[in-house]
Amino acid sequence: MKEKTKTVSHRRLKKVCIIITVTVLSYVLSSMAASVVIFNVIFSRSGNIEAYELTYEDIDREKYPREELYFDSGGNKLFACLYEPNEKSSGLIVLANGMNCCIDRHLPEIMYFVDSGYSVFTFENTGVGHSDGSGTKGIAQARLDLCAAIEFVQKDSELSGLPLLLYGHSLGGYAVTAAMNDEDNICAVVCVAGFDSPNENMLNHAKRYVGVLADIQYPFMCLQNYFLFGSKADDTAIDAINSTDIPVMLVGGNSDDVCTDDISILGKAGSITNPNAVIVEITEEYRGEHNSIWLSRESAKYLYETDSPDDKSLANKLDENYMKSVIDFYESSIKKK
């Protein structure tokens, strides 16, 4: 009788173990599948142009001629534009856009850079606008696209002879700092409203939509990120900045509700050891927003207070002091080189 009871207990234990194993395995597989879906949705094909944004058709194209080009990044052809000054160029600024941004997103700054004597090379990331790709894949793809752009311009005999300068906003801000791990010939970097970690950034934004469910799904999102990008999946901007002494200007706003203090590079500035890092916090009213840092107070106020801004002239006036500080930073970095 005891032997029979023992056999029944053993069978029950085995059954429970099987149920637990199947349940855990089902949970893991469904969570991994959910992560794939989440990535496909979040990083779907894009290319947003706001009504207030300048486009190339809005400006004096004779004064700012550009060459339209394509280069390869991971098997995709990416659309790019090269602007050059009339006189001899002081350097080449490779400009990395934010998430889902098309080629003209930072046209006001591009014109200022050209007027200041610099060449500018900018592009649309994988899966954005005129570039190939069924989607943008993930945050780390911006870094890979930027490195492909740098490789492309370095093959040009004239452009490769110019000091290489990087300028990036938001996702592009992460890309230009992370690229400091990859490129030895960068002269200087300007990062505007950049975040530190891809995984941390994804979790932060996911929590805004689904709350605690984001924490449950987070390990599988990290795993999916690793499947896509391997060891580069979550390289942090801070680590890249500290791995070199390349001059880097880190700019952020005190009222940025997109790249908040807990995920921003500026919020972690205390851990930066690069001796040539310059921290700039924009505290002026209206200009401390995520997309207003480079704008005049008048333009920033207009965008902040207007529900559907469409006055391109009013919305795109630059802050002269900010833009001059960027040019001064580039010039001093070139002299040190």
N, C-alpha and C positions, 0 to 999 in steps of 0.2 A: 504493500500500500504506500509506504514511504517512497519507494522507488518510482511508483506511478505519479505521485504528487510532485516529485522532483522533476520528472520528465515534462509534466504539464507546465510547471513554473519555468523551465528552460525554454519551452516553446513560446510561452507568453513573452519572456524577456527578448527572445529572438525576434518575435513579431514587433514588439515595441521598438527595438533597435532598427529594424527595417523601416518602420513608419517614420521614425525620427530622421534616418538617413535620407529617405525619399523626400521628406518635407524640407530638410535643409538643402538638399540638392536642387529641388524645385525652386526654392526661394533664391538660391544663388544664380541659377540659370535664368529665372525670370527677371531678377535684378540686373543681370548683365545685359539681357535683351532690352530692358527698359533704358539702360544707359546708352545703348546704341541708338535707340529711338530719340532720346533726349538730345544727344549730340547732333543727330540728323535734323532735328527741329531747330535747335539753337543756332547751329552753324550751317543753316541752309543757304542756298544761293541768295545773294543780296545785291544791293546797290542803291542806296537811298539818296535822293537829292531833295533837300528842303527848299521851300519856296523862296526863302531869303538868301540862299547860297548863290554866290557868283558862279557863272559858268564861262567858259572860254568865249562864247558868243557875246557876252556882256562887256568885254574889255577891248582895248585897242590892240588888235592882233598884229598890227604892223609894228607897234612899239614892243610887243612881247611875242615875237614869233616862237613857235615851238616845233620840235621834231617828234613825230609820233613813232613809237618803236614797240617791238615785242621781244621779250626774252623768256627763256625757259626756267620753270621752277617745278621740279618734281614731275616732269612730263606734261605740265600745263603751260600754255603760252600766256604770259601776263602782259597787259597793256601798260605802256609807260610813255612819259613825255619828258623831253629835255628842253629846258629853257636856258639860253645863254645871253650874257650881257654884250653890249656893243663893243666895249673895250676888252682888254685882256682880263681874263677871269682871275679872281683872287683865290678861288677854291671851288670845290664841287660839294654842294649840299644834297645829300640823298634824303628825301623826305618820306617818312612812313606814316600813312594815314591811320585813323581810328577804325574801329569795327564797322563794317558795312559802308564805309565812305568811298565815294567815287573820286575820280582823278582830280577834280577841281575843288575839293573840299577846302583846301588851304591856299586857294588862289591869291587872296590878299597878301599873305606872307610871302608867297612865291614872287609876286611882283616887287615887293619890298626888297627881297634878297637880290633879285636881278638888278634893281635900281642901285643897290649897294655894291654891285660889281661881282656877284657870285653866279655861277652856273647852278641850276637846280634840276635834279632828276627825281621824278616822283612816279608812282605806279599804283595800279589797283591790285589788291591782294587776290589770291586764288579764290575763285567763286564769286568775285565782285565785279559788277559792271561789265566792261568789255573783255575781261580776262576769262580764260577757260576755267573749268571746274564746276562740278555739280553742286558743290557747297564750299564753305570756308574751312571745313574740317575741324579746326580747333584753334585755341589761342596760340599754341606753339608754332602753328603754320605761318603766322605773321613774321616770326623770327627767321624761318627758313626762306620765306619769300624775300625778306630784306637781304639776307646773305646771298641769295641768287642774284638780286639786283646789283649788289656790290661787286660780285664776281663778273657780272656783265659789263659794268662800266670800267672795271679794271683791265678789261681786254682791249679797251679803246686806247690808242696811242696818245691822244691828246688829254682825255679825261683822266687817265691813270697818272698823268704827270702833275695833277692838281692835288692840293691838300684835301683829304677826304673828311668831310664833316657830316654828322648825322643830326636829323631833327625829327622828332616823333611825338605824336599826341595820343594819349589814352592807350589803346592797344598798340599803336605805333610807338608810344613812349616805352612800353615794356620791350618791344622788339629792338629798339635802338640801344637799350641798356643791356639786354641779354646778348646782343650781337657782340658786345665787348669781350665775350668769351671766345668768339670765333675769329675775329679779325684783328690782325696785329698792326695794320697801317692806318687805323683811325686816328685822326688828329684831335677831334673834339666831338662831344655829344651834347645835345640839348634835349632833355626829356620833359615833356609837358603833361601833367596830370597822369602820370604812369602808375601802374600797380606793381606789386612785388612778385607775387606767385600766381601762376595760372590756376592751380587747384584751389587756392584760397579765394581767388577772385570768383571762380565758378560757384563755390559754396556760398559765398556772401550774397551773390545775386539770386541764387536758387532759393535761399531762405526768405527773400522778399516775396516770393510767389507761393511757396508751399510750406514755409515754416519749418517745423521739426522734421518733416518728411525728408527735407534736404540732407539732414544729418544721417538719416538711415541709408539714403541712397549714395552718400558721398564716397564711401570706399570703392563702390563699383564705378563711379564716375572717374575716380583716380585711376582705376584699373583700365578703363576704356581709353583714357588719356595716354596711359603708358603703352597700350597696344598700338596706338596711332603714332606716337612720337618717340618711343623708347626712352633712353636716358635723358633726352632733352625735354621730356614732358612737363617737368615742373622745376626747371632751372630758375632760380630766383634772380631778380634784377639786382638785389643787394649783393649777393655773392659775386655776380659778374662785375659790378662796380668795384668791389673790394679786391678783385683778382688782378687789377691793373692800376696804373697811375695815370691813365688817359683822363684828361680834363673832362668833367661832366657837370653840366648845369642842370639841376633838378628843380623844376618849377611846379608849384601846386597852388590851388586856391583854398582859402580857409572855409568856404561854404560849398565845397564840392560834394554833392550828394550821390555821385556815381562812383567815383574813386574815393571812398571815405577813408578816414584816418587809419582804421584798423587794417586796411589792405593796401594803402598807398605807399609808395616809396618814401614820400615826405614824412608820413606818419612813423616810419621806422628809421628816420635819418640818424638817430642816435647810435645805430649800429654800423654806420658807414665809416670805413677807415681809409678810403682812398684820399690821399693828401690833396688831390686836385679837384675835389668835389665842391661845388658851390650850391648852396641851398637858397632858393628864392620863394618866399611865400607871398602870394597876392592877397592882401587883406582889404583892398579898396572895395567899397560897396558895389555890388552887382558884378564886379570883375572876378570875384572869387569862385564863380560857378565853373563847372566842368568845361563848358564850351565857350567861355567868355574871357579867359585869361589873357589872350592876345589882343582883345578888343578895347576900344576906348570906353570910358564910363558911359558916354552917351549911347553907344551901340549896345553895350551890355544891358543897360537899363531898358532900352527898347525891347530887346529880346526877352528880358525877364518879365516885363509888364504886359506884353502883347500876346494874346492867345494864338493868333495866326499871323505871325510877322511875314510880310512879303515885300517890304521896302528894302531893296538890295543895297541902295546907297547908304541908308541909315544903319543897316545891320552889319556893315562890313568895314567900318572905320577902325583902323588899328590904333593901339596905344603906342605912341611914338617912343616913350621912355622904355617900354618893354622891348620893342623891336630893336632899339638902339643897344640895349643891354645884351641882346643875343649877338648882334654884329660885333660889339666890343669883345665879347667872350670868344667868339671865333677868331677875331684878329689877334688877340693876345695869345691864344693857343697856338696859332700858326707861327707867331714870332718865337715862341718857346721851342717849337719843333726844330 
